[in-house]
Amino acid sequence: MLREVDLRVTRPRLAVLSAVYGNPHADTDTIIGFVRGNLGDVSHQAVYDVLRAETTAGLLRRIQPPGSVARYEARVGDNHHHLVCRSCGTIVDVDCAVGATPCLTPSDDHGFAVDEAEVVYRGLCPDCSPQPVPEP
């Protein structure tokens, strides 16, 4: 995978890929902890550099939902969107919007060749949603 995008195969690059594949939507602290657990002492900067290189190469995607730190995922190239829980911060993937999607077409594209729209759905996940009170 790394060689296909002209990146040298190194232990830190493999460890970062493994961390992101194993922890979808992980923040940098989570990724650093995983990498250090596998490789020992690795600097923050080394992990940031690997994340940048792998994102630039298209192996990873960086997302930053409003009010959240940057997160990384391995699902790339399919223009999917995200559901974000307002309470606990859980993030899950959701496929591209279906049906009539007027908000995905800009009213004025200002000459841009639009090829992607980023949508973040916000609400409460099942664990954080109020549970209905059973009727007696």
C-alpha positions in Angstrom: 0.0 0.0 0.0 2.8 2.5 0.9 4.9 1.5 -2.1 1.9 2.0 -4.4 1.9 5.7 -3.5 5.6 6.1 -3.6 6.2 6.1 0.2 9.0 4.2 1.7 7.9 1.4 4.0 8.9 2.2 7.6 7.9 0.9 10.9 6.3 4.2 12.0 4.3 4.4 8.7 3.1 0.9 9.2 2.2 1.5 12.8 0.2 4.7 12.0 -1.7 2.9 9.3 -2.4 0.0 11.7 -3.6 2.5 14.4 -6.0 4.3 12.0 -7.4 1.1 10.5 -7.9 -0.3 14.0 -9.3 2.9 15.5 -11.5 4.6 12.9 -11.9 8.4 13.5 -9.0 8.3 16.0 -7.5 11.6 17.2 -3.7 12.1 17.1 -3.3 11.4 20.9 -5.0 8.0 20.4 -2.8 7.3 17.3 0.4 8.3 19.2 -0.5 6.0 22.1 -1.1 3.1 19.8 2.1 3.7 17.8 4.2 4.1 21.1 2.6 0.9 22.4 3.9 -1.0 19.3 7.2 0.7 18.7 8.3 2.3 22.0 9.4 5.9 22.1 8.3 7.7 19.0 8.0 11.5 18.9 4.8 13.4 18.5 6.4 15.1 15.5 7.2 11.8 13.8 3.6 10.7 14.1 2.3 14.1 12.8 4.8 13.8 9.8 3.6 10.3 9.0 -0.1 11.3 9.3 0.5 14.3 6.9 2.4 12.1 4.4 -0.2 9.4 4.4 -3.0 11.9 4.1 -1.3 13.7 1.3 -0.8 10.4 -0.5 -4.5 9.5 -0.2 -4.0 6.6 2.2 -5.8 8.4 5.1 -8.4 11.1 5.4 -8.3 13.9 7.9 -11.7 15.1 9.2 -12.5 17.7 11.7 -16.1 17.9 12.7 -17.1 21.2 14.2 -16.0 21.5 17.9 -13.7 18.5 17.6 -10.0 17.9 17.2 -8.7 16.5 13.9 -9.4 12.8 13.4 -8.2 10.3 10.9 -9.8 7.5 9.0 -8.8 4.9 6.4 -12.0 5.0 4.4 -11.0 7.3 1.5 -12.2 8.1 -1.9 -15.9 7.5 -1.6 -17.3 10.9 -0.4 -19.0 9.4 2.6 -20.3 11.6 5.5 -20.4 11.3 9.3 -22.8 11.1 12.2 -21.5 12.8 15.3 -23.1 12.4 18.8 -23.5 15.8 20.5 -23.2 14.2 23.9 -20.4 11.6 23.8 -18.6 12.6 20.6 -19.0 9.2 18.9 -18.4 9.4 15.1 -19.7 6.9 12.6 -19.6 6.7 8.9 -22.7 7.2 6.8 -22.9 6.7 3.0 -23.4 9.6 0.7 -26.8 11.3 1.0 -29.6 9.8 -1.1 -32.7 11.2 -2.7 -33.2 15.0 -3.3 -30.0 16.7 -2.0 -30.4 20.4 -2.7 -27.9 21.4 0.0 -25.1 19.4 -1.8 -25.4 21.6 -4.9 -24.0 25.1 -4.2 -26.3 28.0 -5.2 -23.2 29.6 -6.8 -20.1 27.5 -7.4 -18.0 30.6 -8.1 -16.3 28.8 -11.0 -15.2 25.8 -8.9 -15.3 22.3 -10.3 -17.0 20.8 -7.2 -16.1 17.2 -6.7 -17.0 16.6 -3.0 -19.4 17.9 -0.4 -18.8 17.4 3.3 -21.8 16.8 5.4 -21.9 16.3 9.2 -25.0 15.0 10.7 -25.3 15.9 14.4 -27.6 14.4 17.1 -27.6 11.9 19.9 -26.3 8.3 19.5 -28.5 5.4 20.7 -26.6 5.2 24.0 -27.0 9.0 24.7 -30.7 9.3 23.5 -33.3 9.5 26.2 -35.0 6.1 26.5 -38.8 6.1 26.4 -40.5 5.3 29.7 -42.4 2.0 29.4 -46.1 2.2 29.8 -47.6 0.5 32.9 
